[in-house]
Amino acid sequence: MWMCPTCKFGTYCTFERLSHYCSLAKYNYIFDNYLTIAFAVFMSFWATLFINWWRRKENKLKLRWDVRHQNPTLNAR
């Protein structure tokens, strides 16, 4: 099945297969659907929990290694 020609300014009109646009629509659905919203919400919660877990782990290691009172300034090279 063919679609009507698409004419661009200054070029000739070309017919294109409908299957070409259907495959593009399928690829678009993969990245643009309702699950992306759920994924974004899940990732924001996961990132928040991971950062808090990492801070706790870092503080436990500081306590175990006895480096709690070290000054973490970096010197410029």
C-alpha positions as CSV (number, residue, x, y, z in Angstrom):
1,M,0.0,0.0,0.0
2,W,1.3,3.4,-0.9
3,M,0.7,6.8,0.7
4,C,0.0,10.0,-1.0
5,P,3.2,11.9,-2.1
6,T,4.9,14.1,0.3
7,C,6.2,17.2,-1.4
8,K,8.9,19.3,0.1
9,F,9.7,22.8,-1.0
10,G,12.0,22.8,-3.9
11,T,12.0,19.0,-4.4
12,Y,9.9,16.5,-6.3
13,C,7.1,14.6,-4.8
14,T,7.7,11.0,-3.8
15,F,5.4,8.2,-2.9
16,E,6.2,6.2,0.2
17,R,5.1,2.8,1.6
18,L,2.7,2.8,4.4
19,S,4.7,0.1,6.2
20,H,7.6,2.6,6.5
21,Y,5.4,4.8,8.7
22,C,3.9,1.9,10.6
23,S,7.4,0.8,11.7
24,L,8.2,4.3,12.8
25,A,5.0,4.4,14.8
26,K,5.9,1.1,16.5
27,Y,9.4,2.5,17.4
28,N,7.7,5.7,18.7
29,Y,5.4,3.7,20.9
30,I,8.3,1.9,22.6
31,F,9.7,5.2,23.9
32,D,6.5,7.2,24.3
33,N,3.8,5.3,26.2
34,Y,2.2,5.3,29.7
35,L,4.9,3.0,31.1
36,T,7.5,5.7,30.7
37,I,5.7,7.7,33.3
38,A,5.6,4.8,35.7
39,F,9.3,4.1,35.0
40,A,10.2,7.8,35.7
41,V,8.3,7.7,39.1
42,F,10.0,4.3,40.0
43,M,13.5,5.7,39.1
44,S,13.0,8.8,41.2
45,F,12.0,6.8,44.2
46,W,14.8,4.3,43.6
47,A,17.4,7.1,43.2
48,T,16.2,8.8,46.4
49,L,16.4,5.5,48.4
50,F,19.8,4.7,46.9
51,I,21.3,8.0,47.8
52,N,20.1,7.7,51.3
53,W,21.4,4.1,51.6
54,W,24.8,5.2,50.2
55,R,25.1,8.0,52.8
56,R,24.3,5.6,55.5
57,K,26.9,3.1,54.2
58,E,29.5,5.9,53.8
59,N,28.9,7.0,57.4
60,K,29.2,3.4,58.7
61,L,32.5,3.0,56.8
62,K,33.8,6.3,58.2
63,L,33.0,5.1,61.7
64,R,34.6,1.7,61.2
65,W,37.8,3.2,59.6
66,D,37.9,6.0,62.2
67,V,38.1,8.8,59.7
68,R,35.1,10.8,60.9
69,H,37.0,13.9,61.7
70,Q,39.1,14.1,58.5
71,N,38.8,17.3,56.6
72,P,37.8,16.4,53.0
73,T,39.2,19.4,51.2
74,L,41.0,18.8,48.0
75,N,44.1,20.7,47.0
76,A,44.3,22.2,43.5
77,R,47.1,20.8,41.4
